[in-house]
């Protein structure tokens, strides 16, 4: 019997077309082999802004190398922090209509708690640290959007947990 630790399978990707969540999750099931839990999260473009205005499009501008590098770093950090078998992160760039998937995170692990925590951690980091410039368009015109104070606080709680608080 080989007791050597197995390497966590990590996949991250920047997508420019619609995300096929079923295909991504099937691939994760196959790569995660032997897991007892599979947790996924889909972030979807809302039909209205946070101010309640109709939204026509969400546009995520990106820098080819910086954005890909940020997605890879966040995915690797999640794999290193939690006891998981595999994870996938796919994030859209470009223009998206309401209802389209912006981001998909999937985590496979032996137990549910690690999978849930890793997915939550990944989303908090992606929301605040992935290198994107976000704009929303609608009848109001166009405006840039930034992570909120709540988004920042959600990310910061992981620093506190790591410090043992």
ABEGO torsion letter per residue (X at the ends): XBABBBBBBBBBBBBABBBBAAAAAAAAAAAAEGBABBBBBBBBBBABBAAGBBBABBBBBBBAAAAAAAAAAAAAAAAAABBBABBBBBBBBEBBBBGBBABBBBBBBABAAAAAAAAAAAAAAAAAABBBBBBBBBAAEBBBBBBBAAAAAAAAAAAAAAAGX
